Amino acid sequence: MEDVTVVDDSQENECEQIFETTHSRTSDGRYIVRLPLQRNATELGDSYTLAVRQFHRLERRMVADPVLREKYITFMKEYAALGHMELVQSPYDHIMRSQRNSAWCSTLRHLPALESHSTTQLVGPTLQDSLSSILLRFRRYRVAITADIEKMFRQVLIAPEHRDYQTNHLERQAALARTAILTSFYVDDFLTSCESATDAVELATNVNAILSAGQFTLRKWNSNDSQVMKCLANESSLSSYIFHSGTASVLGLRWDALTDQLFFGVDLSQTGEIPTKRRVLSEVARLFDPTGLLAPVVVTGKIFIQRLWSAGLSWDTPLPDDLCREWLKYRSLLPELNQVRIGGWIGMTPHVPTSLHGFCDASVHAYAAVIYTRTSCSNDSVRFTLLTARTKVAPLKAATIPRLELSAVLLLAETLQNVRDAMGLADVPYYLWSDSAIVLC
């Protein structure tokens, strides 16, 4: 049985209270916040000397790399032009200047050591939904839309008295827009789906209106519906924003808006290096699969990693011949994942019967759970769609098959609940399947 973690939320509540009672807005709507400092926090140390040393190291890199130098100059000029940084007096009597070949002269800020921030600031509650939950809702309805906030973190101002610590008032314009803002953002990426093109345009317009009031600019609008793209391009409040059609990135996956297909980008550079445990772990970790659509492939890699641990290999010891051959064969097939295409829309509409079907199974190596949706189509046909899957590697300490089957059932129950919560399907019928007689008893 898994341990239950007891969470102390007193710090989260205090952090949220600080924001509620101290934040304000500028005349143009931009938010001003204070840092959530802990009570009686220890005074931060002086990192000026360290900052100067790091800056001089950067300057030496720029002398050797003209491309980096130009990018740095352009970035810093934009930063200053937008008012996202300010000049400050040197903490010492002399003024620190760039003495080398930099065309842009930067003034270093007297910042506290970065490692000290975790001991002086409160940690607030997690406000955004999980990445997998947002992707599930993104696939729910036919019309999908995406966008991101331009320079999101720089749109919020820090109160003047707290600026030396660093280098849920939403207007009720539309209830759906408010819900979308609270549930469809992962950091600065916005993605959701709507029942119709009309709903998508209205939602995009309302979300943009609310965020613009706080000086958060949405850009890179994209949709799998040409009518939505046309309407958004003609919308007066959005016409000056950047639009992006075709292939785009959605939370680590690739999305072809023209065909409404999700696909994966597996990029394993060819190397002649001998495989080691360190390299194997690094390359398996690059198989980013938040929805579990590649679960059979990813769990195979995790099982292989477990075998490396069981073999007692050190991080940089070359793999034995048998393990090396097995790894190279597995690795050679990974680029084939780039050919996998998965439909975005899962076929759900508000008035069409939908049910969830879950399956689980276990072996001595791993156990897994998978969820499908079953939707009825207008022509009396039925559509089954793979929604999500989860896997876990069996523990190194030998466990009986009945125990692993029970673990698989628990994993299935947890996965089903996550899907129902994420997609708002609490009232949708569901069916869970297992081939274990012990579990069914």
N, C-alpha and C positions, 0 to 999 in steps of 0.2 A: 504494500500500500504506500502511496505517496504521502509525504509529510505536508501538513497544512501550515502555511506561512501566516503568522499573525502580523498585521500591518498597523503601525502607529500613524494615524492620519492627523495628529495634532499639528505637526509641522506644516502639512499641506493646508489645513484650515487657516493657520496663521498667515501663510503666504497669500492665500486668496483674500483674506481680510485686509491685508496691506494694500493690495491692488484696488479693492472695492472702495477703500476710504481715502486713498491718496492720489489716484490717477486723475488726470484732467485732459482737456482738449485745447488746442490752439485755435486761433480765429478761423483758420482754414480747415479745421476738423481733425488735425493730426493728434494722435495720442501722446501724452507725456506721462511717463511712469517713474516711480522710484524703485530702486533695487530692494528686493526683499531681504534686508540684512537681519541676521540673527541678533537677538538681544545679548548685550554684553559680549559682542564678538571681539576677539583679540585684534589689536591694531596690526594692519598689514605692514610688511617690511618694505624696504627700498629696493626696487628692481631697476633703477636707472642705469647703473653700470652694466648690468646684464643686457638691457635693451640697446645700449650703445654698441656693445660688442656684437650683438646679433645683427644690428643694422649695418655695421662695417663689414660683416661677413656677407650680407646681402649685396652690398656695393661691389665687393670683389667678384661675386658671381656675375653681376651685371656688366662689369668690365670685360669679362670673358665671354659673355653671351649677349650680343647686341639685340637679338630678338626679345629675350626676356627683359632687357632694359627698356625697349620701346613699349612693351606691354605694361610694364610697371609704371612708366611715366604717364601713359594714357589713363591707366586706372586711377592713379593718384590725382591727376588733374580733374577727372570726372568726379572723384570723391569730394574734392574741394569745391568744384563748381556747383555741385548739388547741395552744398552746405552740410555734408555728412561728417565733416571733421573741422576742427578749428585750431588755430595756432595758440600755443601756450608758452608761458615764460619758462625758460630753463630753470630747473630746481637749484642750479648752482649759479655762481656769479658770471661765468662765461656762457656763451651761446654755442650750442652744438650745431654745426653746419656740415653739409656734405662737402668734404674736401677733395673728393675724387671726381671722376668724369661724369657724374650724374647731371643731366640737364635740369632736373627737378630737385630743388633743395627742400628736404623735409625737416620739420622740427619734431624731435622725439618727445613723446608724452611721458610724464612720470607715472608709470603704471605699476600697480602692485603685482607681485609675483603670481602667475596664473594658478599655481598649485594651491595658493592660499584661498581662492574663491570658494572652494567646497566647504571650508570651515567657517566662512563668514556669511554665506547666503543660504536662505531657506530654499527647500526644494518644493515646488508647487505640485498640484495634482496633475495627472495625465488627462488632458482635455480632448485630444484628438482620438478618433477611433483607430483600431489597428489597421495596418496596411491591407491585410487580407480581407477584412470586413468591407473596406471601401471598394476594393476590386470586385467583391461579390455584388455590391449594389450597382457598380458600374455596368455589370453584365445583365442586370435584371430586366430593364425595359428596352424597347427597340431603338430609341433615339439616344445616342450617347454624346456627351459634350465634355470637353476638357479645356483647361486654361491654367495659367499660373500667375502668381502675384509678382510683379516686377520689383526687385530689390526689397523684398518683404521686411527683412529684419532692420533695414535702415530707414523704414518709414515711421518707426516708433522712436520718439525722442526720450532721452533720459533726463530726469530732473537735474537742473544745474548743480545742485549740491551733491549729486552722485556721479557726475560725469568723470571724475578722476578715477572711478573704479572700473573703467572699460575703455579701450582704444576704439459684464457681459451685456456692456451697454449696446445692444444692437437695435437700430431703429425699426419700428414695426411697419415697414412698408409692405411686407408680404410674409405671411406665416411660412409658406413653403421655402422662400428664399432664406429666411432665418434658420430653418431646419437644415437646409443644404449647407449653409456656412458652418454650422456646428458639427455636421456629420460627414461632409464630403471633401474636407481639406485634409491633406497629409502634408504638414508644414506649409509650403507655398503652392502645392499642386492641388488643383480643383478638378474633380472628375465625378460625374454622376450620370444617370440615365433618366429619361422621361418617357411618358406614354406616347406623346405625339410631338411633331415639329413645333406646333403652336405653344405647347407647354414648355418646350426647351427654350424657345426664344424669350418667352415671358420670364422664365426662371433666370436665364442669363442676364437679362436686362435688370431685373430686380436685385440680383446678387451684386452686379456691377454698381448699381446705384448706392446700395448700402456700404460697400467697401470703399467706393470713391469718396464718401463722406469722411472717411478716416484717412484719405490720401493713400489708399492701397489700390494700385492700378493693375487690373487684370489684363493679360495679354496672351498671345499665342493661342487664341481661340481655335478649337477644332471640333468637328462633328462628323459622324458617319452619314449625316443627312444633308444633301446638297441644298435643300430648301432652308434649313437652319443656317447654313453658312451664308447663303445669299441674304437672308433677312438680317443677320447680325452685321454683315458688311454694310448694309444700307441703314442700319440703326444709327441715328445721329449721335447718340452718346457713346457708341462703340466704333464709329467709322474711322477714327484716328488711331485705333489700336492695331497691334500687329496680329495678323491672322496666319494660321499655319494649317495647311491642308496636306493630306497624304500621310506618310509614316511619321509617327511621333513616339516618344517615350512616355509610358504611363506607369509610374511607381516601379521602375526597374524592368518592366516588360516592354516589348515593342508592340505598337498598335497600328495596323494599316486601316485608316479611317475609310478609305475608298471601298475596301472589301469587308470591313468590320471584322477583322481577324486579329487575334493576339498571337504573337510568336516570340521566340527567344533568340537572344544573341549570345552564343557561346564562342568566345574568342580565346583559344588556347594556342599561343604562339609556339611555333615549332622550335624545339630545342634539342641539342645533342647531349644535354646533361644527363647523367645517370640518375634514375629516380631514387629519391630518399623519402623518408616519412614526412619531412618538412614540406617537400615539394608536393607530395600527394595531398596532404591536408590543405595546402594553399589552393590547389586546382579544384578539389572537390568543393571547397568553400565558395568558389566562383560560380557554382551552379545555383544561381539565384532563382528560387521557385516559391514565392510567397503563397500561392494558391494550391500547391501540391499537384499541379497538372503533370509534373515530371517525376512524381513520387517513385515509380519503379526504378528509374535511372539513379536518382539521388540516393535512395536507400541502399542500392548496390554499392555505391561509393562509400557510404558510411559503414557498411558491413566490412568492406575491405580495410578501412581505417582501423576498425576494431581488431581485425586480424593482425595488423601491424603492431598494435599495442600488446596483444597477446604474445607476439613473437619476441617481445622485449627489445626491439630495435631502438637505437638512439636516433636523435633527430636527423643527423647528417650521415648516417651509415648507409651505403648503397643497399638496395633491396636484394635479397637472395634471388637466384635465377628464376625459381618457379614463381615467386611473387612479382618479380620484375616483368616476366612475360605476361602474366595475368593483367597487371596494371596497364602495360602498353597496349594490349588488345582492347581493354575497356576504354582507355583514353582515345584510341584511334577512332572509336565509334561516336564519341561525344559531338563532333561537328555535325553529325547527322541531325542533331536536335534543332539545328537552324532551319531544317525543312519542315518542322512540325508547325501546323497552323490550326488554331482553335477558334471557332466562331465566338464572337463577342456576345451577341444577344443570346440568352438561353431560352427564349420563346415565351416568356411570361407576359401576360397582359392582365389588367384588373379583373375582367369578367370571364376569363378562361380557367377551367378547373386545373389546379396544379397540386401535385403531391410530391413529397420527398421520400426517397428510397436510399437506405444506407446498408452497406455491406462491410463485414469485418472478417479477418482471418489472421492466423498466426502460424509461425514455423519456429524451428529452433534458432533461426537467425534474426527474425524480426516479426513485428506484427503491424497491421495496417487497418485503416478505416477509410471508406470512400462514400461520398454523397452524390446522388444523381437527382435531377428534377424530371418529373413526368408531367408534360403539358399536353392538353388536347388541342388539336388544330381545327380550323374552321371546316376542313374537308373530311372531318371524322377520323383523321389519322392521329397517331400519337407520337410525340417527340420526346426522346430521352436525351438528356444532356449531362455530361460530366461537370459537376460543380466544383468540388474540392476534394482533396485527399490528405491524409496525414499518416506518417509512418514513424515507428520508433524501433531502434535496434534492441534486440533482446539483451538482457544484462550479461556481463561476463560470467558472473556466478550462475551456474547452471540452474535453470528453472524448468519445471514440468510443463508439458504442452497444455494441460488443462489450466494452469495458472496463466500462461501466455494468452490462451484464448479468452480468459476473463479480462486480462489487461486490454485485449483488442476490443472487447465489448465496451469497456469503460472509455477507451479512446473514441469509439464510435459515438457513444452517448454525449461526450464532451464536444465532439465535432458537430454533431447535429444541433446541440444547443447554441453553439457559436453561430451557425448558419441561420437558425431561426431568429436569434437576437439581431444579427447584422442586417438581415433582409426584412425584418418585421413580419415574419411568417409564423407567428405564434398560433394562429388558427388554422393553418394548413395541415391536412392529414399527413402522417408519416408512417413509414414501415421500415423496420430494421431487421436485417437478415444475418443469420449465422449458421454455419454447418456443424457447430459443436453441440453434440447431444448433452454434454455436461452443462454448458451455458444455458441451453434451452430448458433444462430441468430446473 
